[in-house]
Amino acid sequence: METPSRQVHWEQFYSTHREQEVSWFEATPMLSLEMIRKSATGKSDSIVDIGGGNSRLVDCLLAEGYGSVAVLDVSSRALSLAQARLGNTATKVQWIESDVLGWKCSSPFDIWHDRAAYHFLTDLQDRAAYAALTSNAVKSGGALIVATFGLEGPRSCSGLPVYSRQRGDDCRRLCDIL
Ligand SMILES: C[S@@+](CC[C@H](N)C(=O)[O-])C[C@H]1O[C@@H](n2cnc3c(N)ncnc32)[C@H](O)[C@@H]1O
């Protein structure tokens, strides 16, 4: 899927679904928080949430005192919803409206977190481009947290097909890069 179609899909999706109606909603994203806590060397670590959408992860990270948090998403609607929820606190966050594959990261992050965005990259070339991006966008010795469905999980998500084969190989490729 190309960037314009992706963007159209997600803008439409966030315009027609309320926050708590989506299958991936978590009031407190515990697993993500635990992985970030374990990976972080301190509260000044820079963290980017790829495909963060309207997730409350950013709220929780700010509440825990992380001072350098960025949220990237292809949907401006999703980012606006998150900003509205956070109110004045939203100014503490770097908001990046972009397709992850078209993003030019200017300075690398300590922690890259992606829950359920990578799995929409069903084309091998796109997954390779994502892997290449992480090598520039994550500091050496940093953490790459990428969460996808399990091998027996659904074959689609929010009306889009998801990538579900050879995940082990993909993980090894991403890990080798860092
Ligand atoms: C299933 S939702 C998960 C949202 C959030 N990570 C969470 O766990 O609640 C997938 C999110 O990824 C975003 N997304 C999908 N493909 C993307 C891409 N290529 N670049 C940036 N964001 C993308 C969507 O707009 C959506 O917000």
The ligand as a Gaussian input file, in Angstrom:
#p B3LYP/6-31G(d) Opt

LIG

0 1
 C       -3.390000      -0.789000      15.111000
 S       -3.054000       0.907000      15.348000
 C       -2.043000       0.830000      16.813000
 C       -1.953000       2.178000      17.514000
 C       -1.019000       2.198000      18.711000
 N        0.332000       1.814000      18.371000
 C       -1.534000       1.340000      19.823000
 O       -0.905000       0.333000      20.144000
 O       -2.574000       1.694000      20.389000
 C       -1.857000       1.221000      14.062000
 C       -1.385000       2.657000      13.989000
 O       -0.304000       2.732000      13.083000
 C       -0.474000       3.839000      12.221000
 N        0.224000       3.481000      10.969000
 C       -0.057000       2.450000      10.141000
 N        0.826000       2.384000       9.153000
 C        1.694000       3.410000       9.358000
 C        2.836000       3.881000       8.657000
 N        3.274000       3.278000       7.540000
 N        3.493000       4.960000       9.137000
 C        3.054000       5.586000      10.260000
 N        1.975000       5.186000      10.961000
 C        1.308000       4.109000      10.521000
 C       -1.976000       4.011000      12.097000
 O       -2.357000       5.306000      11.719000
 C       -2.434000       3.631000      13.495000
 O       -2.460000       4.759000      14.333000

